[in-house]
Amino acid sequence: MDRLAGRIEREIEERHFCVVFEDEVERCWPSKKFEPSERESQIQAFAESHGWNTSIRSSDGFTRAIFLPW
């Protein structure tokens, strides 16, 4: 998670947003471990703990989270 947080932070500084795709979302918040609503809550909590906002999009079983500065 620290690695992901570092990448998000760098991208937000450079582009003012960061998109995290399903492969990274799955690594940090496995769909087998979390129900979809709990997974979203965990991602939101992660974003908030770093001072970011996030928009989570899911379609066809693929999730992507867009992180933005708060």
matplotlib code that plots the C-alpha trace (Angstrom):
import matplotlib.pyplot as plt

x = [0.0, 2.9, 4.1, 0.7, 0.4, 3.8, 2.8, -0.6, 1.1, 3.7, 1.0, -1.3, 1.7, 2.4, -1.0, -3.5, -5.1, -4.1, -6.0, -5.5, -6.7, -8.1, -4.8, -3.6, -7.0, -7.2, -3.7, -4.6, -8.3, -8.9, -12.4, -12.4, -11.9, -14.2, -17.8, -18.1, -19.5, -16.8, -14.1, -15.3, -15.4, -11.8, -10.6, -12.4, -10.8, -7.4, -7.8, -9.1, -6.2, -3.8, -5.8, -7.2, -10.7, -11.5, -14.1, -14.6, -15.9, -16.9, -18.0, -17.9, -16.1, -13.3, -12.8, -10.8, -10.3, -9.5, -7.7, -7.7, -6.4, -8.9]
y = [0.0, 2.4, 1.8, 2.6, 5.7, 6.9, 6.4, 8.2, 11.1, 11.5, 11.4, 13.8, 16.3, 15.9, 15.6, 16.6, 13.1, 9.4, 6.5, 3.1, 0.2, -3.2, -5.0, -2.7, -2.4, -6.2, -6.4, -4.1, -4.8, -8.4, -9.0, -12.4, -10.8, -7.8, -7.4, -4.6, -2.1, -2.9, -2.7, 0.8, 1.8, 0.6, 2.5, 5.6, 5.3, 4.8, 8.0, 10.0, 8.9, 10.4, 13.6, 12.6, 12.2, 9.3, 8.4, 4.6, 3.2, -0.4, -2.1, -5.6, -6.7, -4.2, -1.5, 1.7, 4.4, 8.0, 9.8, 13.6, 16.1, 16.9]
z = [0.0, 0.7, -2.8, -4.3, -2.1, -3.3, -7.0, -6.5, -4.7, -7.5, -10.2, -8.4, -8.1, -11.9, -13.4, -10.6, -10.7, -10.7, -12.2, -10.5, -12.6, -11.6, -11.3, -8.6, -7.0, -6.8, -5.3, -2.4, -2.0, -3.3, -4.5, -2.9, 0.5, 0.2, -1.0, -3.6, -1.1, 1.5, -1.2, -2.1, 1.5, 2.0, -1.1, 0.1, 3.6, 2.0, -0.1, 2.9, 5.1, 2.5, 2.0, -1.4, -2.8, -5.1, -7.6, -8.1, -11.3, -11.9, -15.1, -16.4, -13.3, -13.6, -11.1, -11.5, -8.9, -9.8, -7.1, -6.8, -4.4, -1.7]

ax = plt.figure().add_subplot(projection="3d")
ax.plot(x, y, z, "-o")
ax.set_aspect("equal")
plt.show()
